[in-house]
Amino acid sequence: MAQLFHRSANSISKISLATAVLAAGGLIAFAYTMDRGNYITDVKVVKEQPVPFSHKHHVSDDGIDCRYCHTSVETSGFAGLPATEICMSCHSQIWSNAAILEPVRASYRTGESLEWTRIHDLPDFVYFNHSIHINKGVGCSTCHGRVDQMPLMYKENTLYMNWCINCHRNPEKYVRPRDQVFNMAYEPPANQEELGRQLVEKNHIQSLTDCYTCHR
């Protein structure tokens, strides 16, 4: 019986299989990279707002504490967006005629809230409570980054589940004394894990990793 395939078919089949495996691996790597990239996660991406609010100016330059604007962060699940009245408590006296602040003045005159674009917007199926994390010693900058250095607000971390789980599994690596929670410049000390273990015990922090913790 005559040979159906040329001898070179063996080499071609091996090359084809290797190419298919490499292509599949490359496709998986590409998909993983895209899923972790800025296009999907919005990390480092500045979004348009009704007013180009600078945290750097208000926090670093003017020394305004986070809680002055985010009034409910210590007591409720939502950090709270500042009411127009909070903005106007200062801007009725300073920069009161600045064109850039006209949307704020219009909101104050009409009573219609400014429609801010959420930067840290978790899916509806995720339960998150700001007050719990704040009162257990998780600092603002741990999740939100150095907001005090951001001229315009953007997301510092992905907020993906594995990112949250890393902290929940090892809280001693991330917690800080409660009086340092709102200190944006806080740096973990050399003995962070030892200090963290003490804070975990003192603040009754549990390593909660079951699904029900966040998905209720």
N, C-alpha and C positions, 0 to 999 in steps of 0.2 A: 504494500500500500504506500502510495506516495506521501511524503511528509507534507502536512497541511500548513505548518508555520515555518518561517525561516528561522534560523538559529538566533538572529538578532531580536526575535520576539521575546526571548527570555530577558534580555537586557532592558528592552522597552517596557516590559511589564514591571520589572523591579523599579525602574525610574518612575513609571506612572504611579505605582503604589507609594513610593517615597514622596513624590510631588503632592499626592492627595493628602498624605499624613501631614506634611509641612503646611499645606494650604489650610487644612482644618485647624491646625495649631495656630497658624497666623490669624485665622478668622476669630478664634476664641480669644486670642490675645488682643486683637483689635476691639472686639466687643467689650472686653473687660476694661481696656483703656478708655474707651468712650464712656462707659458707665461711670468711671471714676473721674472723668474729665470735666472741665468747667462748663462745657456745652450742656451736660446733663445735670450736674450738681449745683451750678450757679455759684460755686466757690470763687471768690475774688471778683465777681461780676457786680458792677454798680448798676442799680436800676433807677429809672426816672421817677422822681417824686414831685409832688405839687410845689414843694419848696426845697431847694438844694441844701438841706440841713447838714451842718458840719458838727459832728461829735467832737472832733479835734478842737475846734474853736471853743465850744461850750464847756467841754470837760477839761482839757489841758490848759487852754488860755484863760478861761473865766473861772475854772475851779468849781463848776456846778456838779453836785453829787448825782449819781444815777437816780436816786430815789426822789429827787425833786420833780423829775418829769415822769418817771415810771413809778407812780405812787403806790401801786398795789403789789409790787414784786415780792414783798415780804409776807403778804397775808393772803394771796390768792394764787390760783393756778396760772393766771395771765398777768404778765408784767405790766400791762396797761400802756396805752398810747396817751401822750399828754393832751389834755383838753386845750382848746384854743385859749381859754382864760389863763392857763399856765404860761403860754407863750407871751400873751399880752401883759402879764404882770411885769415883764421887763420891757417889752417892745412897745408899750404905750408911752414909754419915757425915752428909750434909746432906739435909734434907727427907726423912729416912728413914721418916717415918710419914705423909707427905702422902697423902691419899686419892686425889689425882689421879694418883699414881705407883703405885697398886696393881697395874695391869696389868704394869708393869715388874718389880715384886717377885714377882708370880705367875709371870712368865716365868722369872725367876731360880730360883725354887723348883722349878718343874716341868721346866725345860729345854726348854719349848716356845717357839719364836720368836714374837715379836710380828709380827702380819701388817700391815705398813705398806702404805698405798695409794701406789702409784707416781705421782709427779707428772710426771716426765719419762720417758714410756714410749713409746719408738719402736716402730714396727711391726716384726714379725719379719723382714721382708724388707730391713731397713736394718741395715747393719753400721756400728757406731760404736765407737771405741776411745778411752777417756778418756786413757790414758797417752800416746798419740801426741800428742794435742792439748796436754796439759799440758807435755810435754817440748819441744814446738815453740814454746811461749810464748803459748798461748791461755789467758787468765785465766778463772777460775771465773765472774766476774761478766759476762763477755762473753756467755755462753750462759744463765746462770742468773739474771742480774740481781743487784741488791743484796740478796742473801740475808741479809746481816747486819742488814738493816732490816725483815725480815719477821717479825712476831709469829707468823704461821702461814704455812706454806709454800704457794706457788703458782707456776705457770709464768709466766715473764716474756715468753718468746718463743714463737712458734708451732711452731718446729722443722720447719716445712715445708721441702721440698726447695729452693725458690728462696731461702729465708733462708740455708740452709747454703751454697748455691752462690755467693751474694754474697761470702761470706768466702773460699771456695776460689778464686774468680777474682781477688780482690784481698787476699791475706793481709797485705800490708804495712799495710793500714788497721786491722788488728785485733790483730796480735801485739804482745807487750810483753816486756821483759826477763824472764828466767826467775825472777829473785829477786822479781818483782812479781806472779807468777801468782796467788798466794793472797792478795794485797792487795785486799780488796773495795772499798776506797776509791780505787783507782788511777784516775787521770784521764789520758787520752792527752795528751801534750805538744803544743805548737803545731807542732813539727816531726815529727809522728807519721809521716807518709809517708816522710820521709827516714830516720828511725830505723827504721821498719818495713822499708824496703828493705835496710838494713844487717843487721837481724835475720833477714830472709829468706835472705840470703846466708850469714850466720854459722851459722844453724841448719839450713841445707840444706832449706829449705821449698819444696816443689813446689806449683804451682798445679794440683791434681788435680781435673779436672772430668769425666773419663770415667765412664760408668755403673758400670764394674766397681769403682771406688773404694768405693762404698757398697752396691752391690747385687751380692752374691757368691753 
